[in-house]
Amino acid sequence: MGKERSKGTRGENLVVEALNRAGFVHAERRALNGINDKGDITGIPGWVFEVKFHDSYAGKLSGWVEEAEQERVNAKADYGVVWHRRKGKGSAEDWFVTMSGKQFLEMLKEIQND
């Protein structure tokens, strides 16, 4: 396994562990799907998680959000987010989660209607 893939796997495992600690016990890493990628984490219906384990994301974030959106479409999910590492923070709970404004507004509407 290459260095980048190994870092990616480590990041995905940290996010799964954070989700599990939060009570999402069915969250797990998703097997690679090639061109029809459906994100890195599965087990939470309606959600796609794209995990990025990078020290810097300057200039990359918009592409990552577009990637999460395509994976959301592929997975027929309601929401797609990028869960990305914060330099110097070892716990995924301290990282950032980014989504498009459109996705955020849809989520807010759903919460408000509950």
C-alpha positions in Angstrom: 0.0 0.0 0.0 1.4 3.4 -1.0 2.1 6.2 1.5 -0.9 8.3 0.3 -3.3 5.4 0.4 -2.1 4.4 3.8 -2.7 8.0 5.1 -6.2 7.9 3.6 -7.0 4.6 5.3 -5.8 6.0 8.6 -8.0 9.1 8.2 -11.0 7.0 7.2 -10.5 4.8 10.3 -10.3 7.8 12.6 -13.6 9.2 11.2 -15.3 5.8 11.5 -14.1 5.6 15.1 -15.5 9.1 15.8 -18.8 8.2 14.3 -18.9 5.0 16.3 -18.2 6.9 19.5 -21.1 9.2 18.7 -23.4 6.3 18.5 -23.4 5.6 14.7 -22.4 2.0 15.3 -23.0 0.9 11.6 -20.5 3.4 10.2 -17.7 1.7 8.3 -15.2 2.2 5.6 -16.6 1.6 2.1 -14.9 -0.6 -0.4 -13.5 1.2 -3.5 -16.0 1.6 -6.3 -13.8 3.0 -9.1 -15.6 5.4 -11.4 -18.9 5.1 -9.5 -17.3 6.0 -6.2 -19.9 6.5 -3.4 -17.6 8.0 -0.8 -15.3 6.7 1.9 -17.7 5.9 4.8 -21.0 4.0 4.7 -23.6 2.9 7.3 -25.5 6.2 7.9 -28.4 6.2 5.5 -28.7 9.3 3.3 -25.1 10.5 4.0 -21.9 10.3 2.0 -18.6 11.1 3.7 -15.4 11.9 1.7 -12.4 11.8 4.0 -9.3 13.8 3.4 -6.2 13.4 5.5 -4.0 16.2 4.3 -1.9 18.8 6.2 -3.0 21.5 3.8 -6.2 22.0 1.8 -5.6 25.4 0.3 -7.0 25.4 -3.2 -8.3 21.9 -2.9 -11.5 22.3 -0.9 -13.8 23.2 -3.8 -12.7 20.2 -5.7 -13.2 18.0 -2.7 -16.7 19.3 -2.2 -17.5 18.7 -5.9 -16.1 15.1 -5.5 -18.4 14.6 -2.4 -21.4 15.9 -4.5 -20.7 13.4 -7.3 -20.4 10.6 -4.8 -23.6 11.7 -3.2 -25.3 11.4 -6.6 -23.7 8.0 -7.2 -24.9 6.8 -3.8 -28.3 8.3 -4.2 -27.8 9.9 -0.8 -29.3 13.1 0.6 -26.1 14.7 1.8 -22.5 14.7 0.9 -19.7 16.1 3.1 -16.0 16.4 3.2 -14.5 15.5 6.6 -11.0 16.8 6.5 -8.1 16.8 8.8 -7.1 19.8 10.8 -3.3 20.1 11.1 -2.2 19.3 14.6 -5.4 17.6 15.6 -5.3 13.9 16.0 -9.0 13.3 16.8 -11.5 13.4 13.9 -13.9 15.1 16.3 -11.5 18.1 16.1 -11.4 18.1 12.3 -13.6 20.1 9.9 -16.6 19.0 8.0 -17.5 21.0 4.8 -20.5 20.8 2.6 -22.0 23.1 -0.1 -24.4 25.8 1.0 -27.2 24.1 -0.9 -26.7 20.8 1.0 -26.5 22.8 4.3 -29.8 24.5 3.6 -31.5 21.2 2.7 -30.2 19.8 6.0 -31.5 22.8 7.9 -34.9 22.5 6.3 -35.1 18.8 7.2 -34.2 19.5 10.8 -36.7 22.3 11.0 -39.5 20.0 9.7 -38.8 17.3 12.3 
